[in-house]
Structure formats: C-alpha cells, structure tokens
Amino acid sequence: MKVHKSFLIGAVLTSLVALAALLSLVWTPWPPYEIDLPSKLQPASAAHWLGTDVLGRDVLTLILVGARNSILVGVIAVGIGLLAGGLLGLWAAARRGWVEEIIMRMSDFTFAFPALLSAIMMTAVFGPGIVNSIIAIGIHNIPTFARVTRASANAIWSRDYCLAARAAGRGPVRISIEHVLPNILSVLIVQATIQFALAILAEAALSYLGLGTQPPQPSWGRMLSEAQTLLFQAPQLAVYPGLAIMLAVLGLNLLGDGLRDLLDPKLARAR
C-alpha cells in the first residue's frame, strides 16, 4: 500500500503538538507562572532551551502549556460545532421542506459575518476569556457543519438502501442513525480537522488582541502580542510561538487533506 505523504506529515506534526500538550500536564522545564525578572530576555542556554521572555519566564514552558490551551479550545469548539451542526444538518436532510429552508437561511445569515469578526464581537460584548472564546468559535462552527452534513446526507437519502428502509416503514430518525450518519462520518471527520486548524488560528488571534486566553494562562497568540515590541531586541520571542501556530495549523490541514484522499472511495480506487 502506497504511503500518503500528506497524511503522514500531517499526522506527525499533529502528534507532536498533541504530545507537547500532554507533556505539559505532567512536566514542564520551569513552573509556567514563575516570574524571574533578573533572568528576563536571556538567550537560549542549558537552563532555558529557548531563552526567557520579558518577565523571565521560560519560553519552552510557555510553548508547551500554550499547546495545551490551543488544543483545549479547538477540541471543545469543534465539538460544539460538530454536535449541534451535525444534528441540524441531519434534521434538515431528513425533513426537507420548510425545516431545511429555515436551517439553511440561518446558516447563510451566520456566514454573512466573518468567523474572526463574530468571535471578536462576542468576546467584546460578553467579556474576554477562554470560555467565551470557545463559545464564540464553537457557535460559528455550527453552520459550517450543518451545511456539510446536510449536503452529504441529501446524497445518501437518494440511495436505494435508504429508499428501501423508508418503504419498510422505518422512520427518519432511525434511517439517519443507521444509514445516513455512518456513510457521511468520513466527511465530518475531514471537516473537523479543518475546523480544528481554524479554531487554533482564531484562538491565537483573539489572544493576540487581548480577548482570548487571559493571563497568567500562557497562549501562543498573547506571546506574539507581547513580543511585538521586542522584535529588534529579542526577535526569537515572536519566532517560537509563530512556528508553533504554523506547525499546528499546517499539520491539521495536511492531516485533513490526507484523510480526505484516504477516505474517499473514488480516490482510493484510483490509487
């Protein structure tokens, strides 16, 4: 069997980010909330592998804990979108008519506002913080999953086995669970990986603006914000969190592309 390069590279990069987050739960080189002003802005050394920031905190520690917070936001936000949006999409495909029309028009209304702008508005109204960031990103994921689920489910409802199940007297809920959902699960998994990458970007952007993860919790986006005034004095402070965000998003995008190719029957037959 031929190895899919995108899937392999994406899986490796995503695994590294996940391992960094898991490692931060049990071990970090230094306490993540320890401030040591005499040691501020130190270069990389044996004691601080990536140096220290303006408050003397170990940069590697902040990167590890920031990975944990980014993954937390991504998992919950994508989970909200997948659960709520998936249910709405299945309902729209099963009922059709006015139910489908209302759900799709609500999705269109949500798409009229860019994801990041919507998240900024919500966190500005309800206050900054990781919880409000998760809710804001999760709500904007709902119409995305609803549209993807509805489009994929409509194609399945026209298949012979669904028509036979309806002729046998099975209800729309049972058909959706037994026949529709298993056949669109691969599409939802691929979409979830893409939305996961977007959620990490959105969380970093909100934290950069001061609306996301709040101090003293480390965040890749806030690390970039704090480093912008030190670009000439300590450019590495912006490089490390920037690389972390880039690798996480790149890994998830490559993983999604690889999963799409591997799970698509037509592409599988072509290989």
Buried (B, 14 or more C-beta within 10 A) or exposed (E): EEEBEBBEBBBEBBEBBBEBBBBBEEEBBBEBEBEBEEBBBBEEEEEBEBBBBBBBBBBBBBBBBBBBBBBBBBBBBBBBBBBBBBBBBBBBBBEEEEBBEEBBEBBEEBBEEEBBEBBBEBBEEEEBBBEBBBBBBBBBBBBBBBBBBBBBBBEBBEEEEBEEBBEEEBEBEEBBEEBBBEBBEBBBBBBBBBBBBBBBBBBBBBBBBBBBBBEEBBBBBBBBBBBEEBEEEBEBBBBBBBEBBEBBBBBBBBBBBBBBBBBBEEEEEEE
